[in-house]
Each structure stands twice: as structure tokens, then as C-alpha cells.
Amino acid sequence: MATKANKTKDRIVIILLVLTIGCLLWTFCRYFIVQQYYLSKDARYAITTLITLGTAGRGATVDYEFSIQSKTYSGWASGNPNRQKHYFVKFYPKNPEYNELTFREATEADIQNMPPDGYKKLPHRLIKSFYKNKNELNSQTVHTKHSN
């Protein structure tokens, strides 16, 4: 027969389990579903100001930063770009926390002419020589974080 103390412990464990699952679902929804919704709704393009490479689990990761109207935002993606180059970042203008690295190289002219609130459209086409194959282009996963 279960005592009152055991029933209380069981309830606490169930509540903690439900909260943990809820947090995991919220994280998934926010970064993978909500972000894609906003980026498909309205987007602008900025240029990376800093790229660092690292590893997370099974492969290479890219940490990047970009600035919009004197605020710095960051994110990370899977891939292995050239750290010496600058790439376009697609972001949601009302909340640049929602962003993704496009892996499209920016030229020096793009950097010098970038509007303070970002480009409305990319100024040129994708440079395909960066990708070894089409599957690599389609397999880029992106996550974001905000700083400043």
C-alpha cells in the first residue's frame, strides 16, 4: 500500500517530467518551426562579421555574428565555410534572433554598401563552388542565439 509521502513524491516526479518534456518541445518549436515561419514571412539579409569553427557532436559547426543597427546577433549552423570570408545571414527584421546562415559569400562591395537595416534581397546569386554537391547545400541545419 502506497503511503501519502510516496504519492506526493510520484506526483512531483510526474510534474518535473512533464515540465522537462514541455521545455524540450518549446525549444524545438521555437528554433525549428517558429523561426522558419518568420523567415518565410518577412526577411532581410545581413553579412557576417565574425565566424568561428567548432564541433558539436558528430560534425563541424559554425558560430557566426552579424550586426543590424548597432546590435550584434549570433547563431550557429552545421558546415565548414572559409573563416576568412563573409557570408549572408537571413534574418527576421522585427526580431533578428530568428536568423540563418545562407552560406552565400558576400563581396567587399556588398559589405561596404550594406544598408543599416540589411538588404531586402540578396544582391547576387549563390556561388555554387562552395558546395561539393547539392545534398550538402540542402543539409545545412541552423540554430540561433542572441547577444547584446
C-alpha positions as protocol buffer text, in pm:
chain_id: "A"
residue {
  index: 1
  type: MET
  ca { x: 0 y: 0 z: 0 }
}
residue {
  index: 2
  type: ALA
  ca { x: 137 y: 339 z: -102 }
}
residue {
  index: 3
  type: THR
  ca { x: 175 y: 598 z: 166 }
}
residue {
  index: 4
  type: LYS
  ca { x: 81 y: 961 z: 133 }
}
residue {
  index: 5
  type: ALA
  ca { x: 452 y: 1058 z: 114 }
}
residue {
  index: 6
  type: ASN
  ca { x: 510 y: 816 z: -178 }
}
residue {
  index: 7
  type: LYS
  ca { x: 209 y: 954 z: -367 }
}
residue {
  index: 8
  type: THR
  ca { x: 342 y: 1308 z: -322 }
}
residue {
  index: 9
  type: LYS
  ca { x: 687 y: 1204 z: -448 }
}
residue {
  index: 10
  type: ASP
  ca { x: 529 y: 1035 z: -751 }
}
residue {
  index: 11
  type: ARG
  ca { x: 331 y: 1350 z: -832 }
}
residue {
  index: 12
  type: ILE
  ca { x: 643 y: 1565 z: -807 }
}
residue {
  index: 13
  type: VAL
  ca { x: 832 y: 1330 z: -1041 }
}
residue {
  index: 14
  type: ILE
  ca { x: 545 y: 1337 z: -1293 }
}
residue {
  index: 15
  type: ILE
  ca { x: 524 y: 1717 z: -1280 }
}
residue {
  index: 16
  type: LEU
  ca { x: 901 y: 1751 z: -1332 }
}
residue {
  index: 17
  type: LEU
  ca { x: 887 y: 1505 z: -1621 }
}
residue {
  index: 18
  type: VAL
  ca { x: 601 y: 1694 z: -1788 }
}
residue {
  index: 19
  type: LEU
  ca { x: 785 y: 2027 z: -1744 }
}
residue {
  index: 20
  type: THR
  ca { x: 1105 y: 1884 z: -1893 }
}
residue {
  index: 21
  type: ILE
  ca { x: 923 y: 1743 z: -2196 }
}
residue {
  index: 22
  type: GLY
  ca { x: 738 y: 2075 z: -2235 }
}
residue {
  index: 23
  type: CYS
  ca { x: 1066 y: 2269 z: -2234 }
}
residue {
  index: 24
  type: LEU
  ca { x: 1217 y: 2038 z: -2495 }
}
residue {
  index: 25
  type: LEU
  ca { x: 911 y: 2074 z: -2718 }
}
residue {
  index: 26
  type: TRP
  ca { x: 914 y: 2453 z: -2679 }
}
residue {
  index: 27
  type: THR
  ca { x: 1284 y: 2466 z: -2777 }
}
residue {
  index: 28
  type: PHE
  ca { x: 1220 y: 2252 z: -3083 }
}
residue {
  index: 29
  type: CYS
  ca { x: 916 y: 2457 z: -3187 }
}
residue {
  index: 30
  type: ARG
  ca { x: 1086 y: 2790 z: -3131 }
}
residue {
  index: 31
  type: TYR
  ca { x: 1404 y: 2718 z: -3321 }
}
residue {
  index: 32
  type: PHE
  ca { x: 1284 y: 2494 z: -3597 }
}
residue {
  index: 33
  type: ILE
  ca { x: 920 y: 2576 z: -3663 }
}
residue {
  index: 34
  type: VAL
  ca { x: 863 y: 2932 z: -3543 }
}
residue {
  index: 35
  type: GLN
  ca { x: 1193 y: 3058 z: -3686 }
}
residue {
  index: 36
  type: GLN
  ca { x: 1120 y: 2913 z: -4029 }
}
residue {
  index: 37
  type: TYR
  ca { x: 770 y: 3063 z: -4022 }
}
residue {
  index: 38
  type: TYR
  ca { x: 901 y: 3414 z: -3956 }
}
residue {
  index: 39
  type: LEU
  ca { x: 1186 y: 3385 z: -4206 }
}
residue {
  index: 40
  type: SER
  ca { x: 945 y: 3277 z: -4477 }
}
residue {
  index: 41
  type: LYS
  ca { x: 707 y: 3561 z: -4386 }
}
residue {
  index: 42
  type: ASP
  ca { x: 950 y: 3854 z: -4399 }
}
residue {
  index: 43
  type: ALA
  ca { x: 1327 y: 3851 z: -4421 }
}
residue {
  index: 44
  type: ARG
  ca { x: 1627 y: 4073 z: -4478 }
}
residue {
  index: 45
  type: TYR
  ca { x: 1993 y: 3990 z: -4524 }
}
residue {
  index: 46
  type: ALA
  ca { x: 2296 y: 4097 z: -4320 }
}
residue {
  index: 47
  type: ILE
  ca { x: 2661 y: 3998 z: -4353 }
}
residue {
  index: 48
  type: THR
  ca { x: 2865 y: 3801 z: -4101 }
}
residue {
  index: 49
  type: THR
  ca { x: 3118 y: 3999 z: -3901 }
}
residue {
  index: 50
  type: LEU
  ca { x: 3276 y: 3702 z: -3725 }
}
residue {
  index: 51
  type: ILE
  ca { x: 3294 y: 3329 z: -3798 }
}
residue {
  index: 52
  type: THR
  ca { x: 3445 y: 3069 z: -3569 }
}
residue {
  index: 53
  type: LEU
  ca { x: 3456 y: 2695 z: -3627 }
}
residue {
  index: 54
  type: GLY
  ca { x: 3394 y: 2424 z: -3372 }
}
residue {
  index: 55
  type: THR
  ca { x: 3246 y: 2081 z: -3329 }
}
residue {
  index: 56
  type: ALA
  ca { x: 2917 y: 1974 z: -3177 }
}
residue {
  index: 57
  type: GLY
  ca { x: 2855 y: 1604 z: -3158 }
}
residue {
  index: 58
  type: ARG
  ca { x: 2908 y: 1449 z: -3499 }
}
residue {
  index: 59
  type: GLY
  ca { x: 3032 y: 1728 z: -3722 }
}
residue {
  index: 60
  type: ALA
  ca { x: 3168 y: 2074 z: -3779 }
}
residue {
  index: 61
  type: THR
  ca { x: 2974 y: 2376 z: -3658 }
}
residue {
  index: 62
  type: VAL
  ca { x: 2996 y: 2743 z: -3747 }
}
residue {
  index: 63
  type: ASP
  ca { x: 2939 y: 3016 z: -3490 }
}
residue {
  index: 64
  type: TYR
  ca { x: 2869 y: 3350 z: -3655 }
}
residue {
  index: 65
  type: GLU
  ca { x: 2784 y: 3706 z: -3563 }
}
residue {
  index: 66
  type: PHE
  ca { x: 2621 y: 3988 z: -3757 }
}
residue {
  index: 67
  type: SER
  ca { x: 2516 y: 4342 z: -3673 }
}
residue {
  index: 68
  type: ILE
  ca { x: 2194 y: 4526 z: -3751 }
}
residue {
  index: 69
  type: GLN
  ca { x: 2151 y: 4887 z: -3643 }
}
residue {
  index: 70
  type: SER
  ca { x: 2442 y: 4867 z: -3396 }
}
residue {
  index: 71
  type: LYS
  ca { x: 2315 y: 4549 z: -3224 }
}
residue {
  index: 72
  type: THR
  ca { x: 2505 y: 4224 z: -3253 }
}
residue {
  index: 73
  type: TYR
  ca { x: 2325 y: 3894 z: -3305 }
}
residue {
  index: 74
  type: SER
  ca { x: 2467 y: 3546 z: -3338 }
}
residue {
  index: 75
  type: GLY
  ca { x: 2381 y: 3194 z: -3436 }
}
residue {
  index: 76
  type: TRP
  ca { x: 2534 y: 2864 z: -3532 }
}
residue {
  index: 77
  type: ALA
  ca { x: 2499 y: 2623 z: -3820 }
}
residue {
  index: 78
  type: SER
  ca { x: 2648 y: 2298 z: -3939 }
}
residue {
  index: 79
  type: GLY
  ca { x: 2902 y: 2327 z: -4215 }
}
residue {
  index: 80
  type: ASN
  ca { x: 3261 y: 2423 z: -4278 }
}
residue {
  index: 81
  type: PRO
  ca { x: 3295 y: 2758 z: -4457 }
}
residue {
  index: 82
  type: ASN
  ca { x: 3610 y: 2962 z: -4503 }
}
residue {
  index: 83
  type: ARG
  ca { x: 3659 y: 3175 z: -4189 }
}
residue {
  index: 84
  type: GLN
  ca { x: 3832 y: 3445 z: -4392 }
}
residue {
  index: 85
  type: LYS
  ca { x: 3519 y: 3514 z: -4597 }
}
residue {
  index: 86
  type: HIS
  ca { x: 3193 y: 3686 z: -4513 }
}
residue {
  index: 87
  type: TYR
  ca { x: 2853 y: 3527 z: -4573 }
}
residue {
  index: 88
  type: PHE
  ca { x: 2495 y: 3650 z: -4586 }
}
residue {
  index: 89
  type: VAL
  ca { x: 2266 y: 3584 z: -4291 }
}
residue {
  index: 90
  type: LYS
  ca { x: 1890 y: 3577 z: -4347 }
}
residue {
  index: 91
  type: PHE
  ca { x: 1705 y: 3734 z: -4053 }
}
residue {
  index: 92
  type: TYR
  ca { x: 1358 y: 3842 z: -3946 }
}
residue {
  index: 93
  type: PRO
  ca { x: 1362 y: 4226 z: -3924 }
}
residue {
  index: 94
  type: LYS
  ca { x: 1128 y: 4253 z: -3623 }
}
residue {
  index: 95
  type: ASN
  ca { x: 1336 y: 4004 z: -3424 }
}
residue {
  index: 96
  type: PRO
  ca { x: 1683 y: 3926 z: -3565 }
}
residue {
  index: 97
  type: GLU
  ca { x: 1717 y: 3640 z: -3314 }
}
residue {
  index: 98
  type: TYR
  ca { x: 1539 y: 3446 z: -3588 }
}
residue {
  index: 99
  type: ASN
  ca { x: 1819 y: 3403 z: -3839 }
}
residue {
  index: 100
  type: GLU
  ca { x: 2002 y: 3151 z: -4051 }
}
residue {
  index: 101
  type: LEU
  ca { x: 2336 y: 3142 z: -4226 }
}
residue {
  index: 102
  type: THR
  ca { x: 2288 y: 3123 z: -4604 }
}
residue {
  index: 103
  type: PHE
  ca { x: 2646 y: 3019 z: -4695 }
}
residue {
  index: 104
  type: ARG
  ca { x: 2631 y: 3273 z: -4978 }
}
residue {
  index: 105
  type: GLU
  ca { x: 2953 y: 3469 z: -4996 }
}
residue {
  index: 106
  type: ALA
  ca { x: 2944 y: 3847 z: -4969 }
}
residue {
  index: 107
  type: THR
  ca { x: 3180 y: 4061 z: -5175 }
}
residue {
  index: 108
  type: GLU
  ca { x: 3371 y: 4362 z: -5050 }
}
residue {
  index: 109
  type: ALA
  ca { x: 3119 y: 4583 z: -5235 }
}
residue {
  index: 110
  type: ASP
  ca { x: 2832 y: 4405 z: -5055 }
}
residue {
  index: 111
  type: ILE
  ca { x: 2997 y: 4476 z: -4720 }
}
residue {
  index: 112
  type: GLN
  ca { x: 3061 y: 4843 z: -4797 }
}
residue {
  index: 113
  type: ASN
  ca { x: 2712 y: 4904 z: -4938 }
}
residue {
  index: 114
  type: MET
  ca { x: 2508 y: 4715 z: -4678 }
}
residue {
  index: 115
  type: PRO
  ca { x: 2213 y: 4924 z: -4556 }
}
residue {
  index: 116
  type: PRO
  ca { x: 2194 y: 4970 z: -4174 }
}
residue {
  index: 117
  type: ASP
  ca { x: 1879 y: 4756 z: -4159 }
}
residue {
  index: 118
  type: GLY
  ca { x: 2007 y: 4493 z: -4405 }
}
residue {
  index: 119
  type: TYR
  ca { x: 1944 y: 4412 z: -4769 }
}
residue {
  index: 120
  type: LYS
  ca { x: 1583 y: 4348 z: -4874 }
}
residue {
  index: 121
  type: LYS
  ca { x: 1709 y: 4094 z: -5130 }
}
residue {
  index: 122
  type: LEU
  ca { x: 2040 y: 3926 z: -5190 }
}
residue {
  index: 123
  type: PRO
  ca { x: 2249 y: 4145 z: -5420 }
}
residue {
  index: 124
  type: HIS
  ca { x: 2375 y: 3849 z: -5626 }
}
residue {
  index: 125
  type: ARG
  ca { x: 2332 y: 3477 z: -5686 }
}
residue {
  index: 126
  type: LEU
  ca { x: 2468 y: 3181 z: -5491 }
}
residue {
  index: 127
  type: ILE
  ca { x: 2831 y: 3093 z: -5553 }
}
residue {
  index: 128
  type: LYS
  ca { x: 2792 y: 2718 z: -5605 }
}
residue {
  index: 129
  type: SER
  ca { x: 3163 y: 2638 z: -5598 }
}
residue {
  index: 130
  type: PHE
  ca { x: 3149 y: 2640 z: -5214 }
}
residue {
  index: 131
  type: TYR
  ca { x: 2942 y: 2321 z: -5210 }
}
residue {
  index: 132
  type: LYS
  ca { x: 3081 y: 1983 z: -5302 }
}
residue {
  index: 133
  type: ASN
  ca { x: 2736 y: 1857 z: -5401 }
}
residue {
  index: 134
  type: LYS
  ca { x: 2368 y: 1952 z: -5393 }
}
residue {
  index: 135
  type: ASN
  ca { x: 2299 y: 1740 z: -5084 }
}
residue {
  index: 136
  type: GLU
  ca { x: 2543 y: 1947 z: -4879 }
}
residue {
  index: 137
  type: LEU
  ca { x: 2351 y: 2263 z: -4971 }
}
residue {
  index: 138
  type: ASN
  ca { x: 2021 y: 2111 z: -4861 }
}
residue {
  index: 139
  type: SER
  ca { x: 2153 y: 1960 z: -4538 }
}
residue {
  index: 140
  type: GLN
  ca { x: 2258 y: 2281 z: -4362 }
}
residue {
  index: 141
  type: THR
  ca { x: 2095 y: 2300 z: -4018 }
}
residue {
  index: 142
  type: VAL
  ca { x: 2083 y: 2627 z: -3837 }
}
residue {
  index: 143
  type: HIS
  ca { x: 2029 y: 2736 z: -3476 }
}
residue {
  index: 144
  type: THR
  ca { x: 2033 y: 3082 z: -3328 }
}
residue {
  index: 145
  type: LYS
  ca { x: 2125 y: 3263 z: -3012 }
}
residue {
  index: 146
  type: HIS
  ca { x: 2112 y: 3633 z: -2924 }
}
residue {
  index: 147
  type: SER
  ca { x: 2378 y: 3850 z: -2765 }
}
residue {
  index: 148
  type: ASN
  ca { x: 2395 y: 4215 z: -2658 }
}
